[in-house]
Amino acid sequence: MSDITLGEICVAAVADTFRGDGEIFASGMGTIPMLGARLARATFEPDLLVSDGEAFFVANNLPVGGTDKEVEGWVPFRSVFDTLWGGRRHVVMGASQIDAFGNQNIANIGPWEQPKSQLLGVRGAPGNTINHTTSYFIGNQTSRVFVDKVDTVSGIGYDRAAQLGEWVRTHHEIRRVVTNLGVFDFNTPDHRMRVASVHPGVNISDITEACSFELVVGNDVPTTRLPSDEELAVLREVLDPKSFRDRELPA
């Protein structure tokens, strides 16, 4: 379909990060990550557990901002930590900065002692990245986001995980980074970030120019897949009829 939007491509790419996860808690932080989790559950990954963003697992395909939910479980905030520590969760978070090995920053810009900007703080990123699968969605990829070195490490990357012992190395996985330009993974011998696909209409040069470090680029980088007709119908008619998905991306 020629009218597929960038937001819909990004939602489908986020949904793909949950392929094969089975019965785990799929958490999406932000509109596109949340829609990705719900789209995956509604189409190809039906065993995923998806919350309403408050305190319940929902059994129906709940739209953005919807309140008419079918409750299938209770997940108050304290229970999230039990699931987190047990590794039965996959979260898609944001990143104000990320480096070549997946170290992520959502805490501050500039030196910790006297930052230029105070952001969210490290929040749950250390526990997430040590205990269970983590992916990232970045709505506006620039060289100030894809940086040589993050100002503060909130979520740990592969280089730091390797220094923390066998238990962390076993449980640590950064599966994907999805941006407005493409999809990235760490499927390289040294776990350096690799271009997995470029979105339709995007060139490799667009991606490398929006990055401060050297990406691993293969000889034949594929184009990010388009959402299927089924996925588009679920997304447009059920999960996000007001098209909130496109509001997280640059105009």
C-alpha positions in Angstrom: 0.0 0.0 0.0 1.5 3.3 -1.1 0.0 5.3 1.8 2.0 3.5 4.5 3.5 6.0 6.9 6.9 6.1 8.6 5.1 5.7 12.0 3.5 2.4 10.8 6.9 1.1 9.5 8.4 1.9 12.9 5.6 0.2 14.8 6.0 -2.9 12.7 9.8 -2.8 13.3 9.3 -2.6 17.0 6.7 -5.4 16.9 9.4 -7.6 15.2 11.6 -7.2 18.2 9.2 -9.4 20.1 9.2 -12.3 17.6 9.8 -15.6 19.4 9.4 -14.1 22.9 6.4 -16.2 23.8 4.8 -15.8 27.2 6.6 -12.9 28.7 5.8 -9.3 29.8 6.1 -7.1 26.7 6.7 -3.5 27.9 6.7 -0.5 25.6 7.8 2.9 26.9 6.2 5.5 24.7 3.5 5.4 22.0 5.3 3.6 19.2 7.0 1.0 21.6 3.6 0.4 23.2 1.9 0.0 19.9 4.7 -2.4 18.7 4.1 -4.6 21.7 0.3 -4.6 21.3 0.6 -5.2 17.5 2.9 -8.2 18.0 0.4 -9.7 20.5 -2.5 -9.0 18.2 -0.9 -10.7 15.2 2.0 -13.1 15.4 2.9 -13.4 19.1 -0.4 -14.1 20.9 1.1 -15.3 24.1 2.7 -12.0 25.0 1.5 -10.3 28.2 0.7 -6.7 27.6 -0.3 -4.1 30.3 -2.6 -1.1 30.1 0.3 1.0 31.4 -1.2 1.2 34.8 -1.8 -2.0 36.9 -3.4 -4.7 34.7 -2.6 -7.2 32.0 -5.2 -6.8 29.2 -6.7 -9.6 27.2 -8.2 -7.5 24.4 -6.6 -5.3 21.8 -6.7 -2.0 23.7 -6.3 1.1 21.6 -4.1 4.1 22.6 -5.9 5.9 25.4 -8.6 3.3 25.6 -10.3 2.3 28.8 -12.6 -0.5 27.7 -10.3 -3.3 28.8 -10.7 -7.0 29.4 -8.5 -7.7 32.4 -6.6 -11.0 32.5 -4.1 -10.2 35.3 -3.0 -7.8 38.0 0.5 -6.2 37.6 0.9 -3.4 40.2 4.2 -1.6 40.1 5.9 -3.7 42.8 5.1 -6.9 40.7 6.9 -5.5 37.7 10.2 -5.9 39.7 9.5 -9.5 40.4 9.0 -10.1 36.7 12.1 -8.0 35.9 14.4 -9.8 38.2 13.2 -13.2 36.9 14.1 -12.2 33.4 10.5 -12.7 32.0 10.3 -9.3 30.4 11.3 -7.5 27.2 11.2 -3.7 27.4 11.5 -1.2 24.6 12.9 2.0 26.1 14.0 5.4 24.7 17.5 6.8 24.7 18.8 10.4 24.8 22.2 9.0 23.9 23.4 5.6 22.8 26.9 4.4 21.8 28.4 1.7 19.5 28.0 -1.1 22.2 24.5 -0.1 23.3 25.3 1.9 26.4 22.3 4.2 26.9 21.8 7.5 28.6 18.5 9.0 29.8 20.0 10.8 32.9 21.7 14.0 31.9 23.6 15.8 29.1 27.0 17.0 30.0 29.2 16.0 33.0 27.4 14.3 35.9 28.8 16.9 38.4 27.4 19.9 36.5 25.2 18.8 33.6 23.9 21.1 30.9 20.5 19.4 31.0 18.9 17.2 33.6 16.8 14.4 32.1 14.8 11.5 33.6 17.6 10.0 35.7 18.8 6.4 35.2 15.3 5.1 36.2 15.0 1.4 35.7 17.6 1.1 32.9 20.4 -0.6 34.9 18.1 -3.4 36.2 16.4 -3.8 32.8 19.6 -4.2 30.9 21.2 -6.5 33.4 18.2 -8.8 34.0 16.2 -9.1 30.7 16.0 -8.3 27.0 16.0 -4.6 26.2 15.4 -2.8 22.9 15.3 0.9 22.1 13.2 3.2 20.0 14.6 6.6 19.0 12.3 8.8 17.1 14.9 11.3 15.8 18.3 9.8 15.1 21.1 12.4 15.0 24.8 12.4 15.7 24.0 13.9 19.1 22.0 10.8 20.0 24.3 8.2 18.4 27.4 9.3 20.2 31.0 8.1 20.7 30.5 8.0 24.5 27.4 8.6 26.5 27.6 11.2 29.2 26.1 8.9 31.8 25.5 5.2 31.5 21.9 4.4 32.4 21.5 1.1 30.6 24.6 -1.0 30.2 26.0 -2.0 26.8 27.8 -5.1 25.7 31.3 -3.9 26.6 30.3 -3.1 30.2 28.2 -6.3 30.5 31.3 -8.3 29.6 33.1 -6.9 32.6 30.3 -7.9 35.1 30.7 -11.7 35.2 29.0 -14.7 33.7 25.6 -14.2 35.2 25.2 -10.8 33.6 26.6 -11.9 30.3 24.1 -14.7 30.2 21.1 -12.5 30.9 22.1 -9.4 29.0 20.6 -8.8 25.6 20.1 -5.6 23.6 18.0 -7.0 20.8 17.3 -4.0 18.5 17.5 -0.3 18.2 14.7 1.1 16.0 14.9 4.7 14.8 13.2 7.0 12.2 16.0 6.0 9.8 16.5 2.3 10.2 16.9 -0.8 12.4 20.1 -1.8 14.2 21.3 -4.8 16.1 24.5 -6.1 17.7 24.9 -9.3 15.8 28.7 -8.8 15.3 31.7 -10.7 16.8 32.4 -7.8 19.2 28.8 -6.8 19.7 29.3 -3.4 17.9 26.2 -1.9 16.5 25.3 -3.0 13.0 22.8 -1.6 10.4 20.2 -4.4 10.1 18.0 -2.5 7.7 17.2 0.9 6.3 13.7 2.3 6.1 12.2 2.8 2.6 13.6 6.0 1.0 16.6 6.2 3.4 20.2 5.8 2.2 23.1 4.4 4.2 24.7 7.8 4.0 21.7 9.3 5.8 22.3 6.9 8.6 26.1 7.2 8.9 25.8 11.0 8.8 23.4 10.8 11.8 25.9 8.9 13.8 29.1 9.9 15.6 30.7 6.4 15.7 31.5 3.9 13.0 28.6 1.5 12.4 29.1 -2.0 11.0 27.6 -1.9 7.5 27.3 -5.1 5.4 27.6 -5.3 1.7 23.9 -5.7 1.1 21.8 -4.0 3.7 18.1 -4.8 3.3 15.2 -2.4 3.4 13.0 -2.5 6.5 9.8 -4.5 5.8 6.5 -2.9 5.3 3.7 -3.8 7.7 1.3 -6.4 6.3 -2.3 -5.7 5.3 -3.4 -7.5 8.5 -1.1 -5.4 10.7 -2.2 -2.2 9.0 -5.9 -3.0 9.6 -5.3 -3.8 13.3 -3.2 -0.7 13.7 -5.4 1.7 11.9 -8.8 0.4 12.9 -8.2 -1.0 16.4 -5.0 0.0 18.2 -4.4 3.6 16.9 -7.4 4.9 14.9 -6.3 8.5 15.7 -2.8 8.0 14.3 -0.8 8.9 17.5 2.0 6.8 16.0 3.1 9.5 13.6 3.3 12.2 16.3 6.5 10.7 17.8 8.5 11.3 14.6 10.0 14.5 13.0 7.5 16.3 10.8 
